[in-house]
Amino acid sequence: MEMGQTGVNIRFIPYQSEEAMKALGHDYRPGRPETAFLIRPSGEVRPGLEAFLPVLSNFRMGKALRWGLRLPFARQVAEQSYRTIARYRYRWFGEAKPVR
């Protein structure tokens, strides 16, 4: 799998783009997003952990993780973990520098 490919039909767009602003509508906020978003072809917006579920099966142990997320306590732990990582991602992992 190459960078940018997910194994499912997903196209990544910059959050600060006009396309993202249009697609997210009232969910768009200027500045850095607090969460990832998946915008389905129907226009439905899925934020946070829900945005990653369609690609989870492409990762090692992804199918097992998806199965495990059916358990209520596991889902709560995953949601909280996602929010924590999203909140501190730039501090922990750094920022992406623009490609020139």
N, C-alpha and C positions, 0 to 999 in steps of 0.2 A: 504494500500500500504506500503510495507516494504522499508527500505532504499535501494537504488540501483535499485528498480523496478520502471518502468515508465508507465506500462499499455500498452506500445507498445514495439515492438521488438527492443530494443536498448541495446547495451552492452557498458559499460564505460571502457575505457582503459587509463592508465596513459600517460600523454602527453610526458613524458621523455622516454617512452618505444620505443624499436626498431620497434614495430608494428605501433605506431603512426608516427614515422619518415618515415616509408615506405608509409603508407597510405596518409600522407599529402604531401609528395614529396616536391615540391618547396615552399609550404606554411609553412613548418616547420622551426622554428627558435629556436636555443638553448636558454635555460633559461625559465623563466616563460612566458606562452603564454599571449598575450594581449586580446585574445578572446577565446570563446569556439568553437569547431568544431563538426559538424555532418558529418560523412562519410557514404554516402549511399552505399548499396550493389553494385551499379553500379560503385563505385569509385568516384562519384561526391562529392566534398567538399562544405559544406554549413557553412560559418562562422557567428559568432555574433548572432544577434537576429534570423536569419534564422535557426540556430542550435536548438533553443528552440521551434520553432513553432510546430513540430510534437508532443511534449509532453504537450503543453499548454492546450489542452482540458481536461487533467487529473487533472487540478487544479480547485479549487473553482472559479467560474466566468471565467474560461478559455475559454469556448465557446463564451461567450459574448466578451471577449477581442480579440479573433481571429476575430470575426465579426467586431469589432471596428477597427481593424488594416487594414481593407479594405479601410478606409478613408485615403486619402493622408496625411493630416496634422497629423493624429494619428500615422501613420507609421513613419513619420519623428521624432515625439516626442519620440516614442518607441526606434528608432535607437539611438538617442542622449542619452536617458536615459540609454540604454544598455551600450554604450561606456563609459559613466561616471561611472557607477557602476563597469564595468570591470576594469577601470583604477585605481580605489581606493578600490577595494574589499579587499585587504589584510590589508589596513589601517583601514577600517571600520569594517570588520568581523573577522580579524585575520587570521592566517595561520593554516592549518591542520597539526597536528603532526603525524609523522609516527606511525603506529600501530606495536607494538612489541610483 
